[in-house]
């Protein structure tokens, strides 16, 4: 009996030591990644304050997923919360209580949007900066102009951060959601002509369509938590007999031509705020890409 007790005590001690080592590994490894500093140099882009630019900025904010994370009123929102894994939240961008609007310069916003880097040089945890590198300078300036004119909203939003399991996964390289390491340099593209397939491609770039459907738009598995539906094939092969009206209905109502509903992981509730010209340009772009079999990049 005493021998069994000694063995059990030894096993418990080994488990405690193992968990302690794992905790130390997770803390040191995750802290190293979270506190790493990145180049903070960005192109000088100022807020555009004319009424047309502010209206354009609001339209962009509501249609290219900004509102999905920061809330339709830009007052911040929690979109994923787990004590063990992570809390993901879009901060309050206004100048109200809990907001960062009064604390950030235009350069701070440009750095966050196009580089995924905070004002202190560390990486943001979740931000589609690798998508926003496609934004034109005029659209970036319009977004800044809109953000600067936001009415103050008092809302305290918890910061994004990792729980114990999240830190283990981050340290082990199994949670690739730090933004700065995977964001390419800002491209500073020219403004595409409106009403064209080129403008449709621009919208697909800045709205993140290529992130899920692939740059060939042939669809396939989507990176993320288990259980996500595969992205559809949006090339002429996948769309088949879809018409422009079918596409616009899908984007506005979340319904396919056969009446089935799109999975809500597809953010059609954000994209439905696009105007007719946006959706028509997107349709032109989809019809212009080479036909491919599903998942054939």
Secondary structure, 3 states (H helix, E strand, C coil): CHHHHHHHHHHHHHHHHHHHHHHHHHHHHHHHHHCCCCCCCCCCCCCCCCHHHHHHHHHHHHHCCHHHHHCCCCCCEEEEECCCCEEEEECCCCCCCCCCCCCCCHHHHHHHHHHCECCCCCECCCCCHHHHCCCCHHHHHHHHHHHHCCCCCCCCCCCCEECHHHHHHHHCCCCCCCCHHHCCCCCCCCCCCCCCHHHHHHHHHHCCHHHHHCCCCCCECCCCCCCCCCECCCCHHHHCCCCHHHHHHHHHHCECCCCCECCCCCCHHHHCCCCHHHHHHHHHHHHHCCCCCCCCC
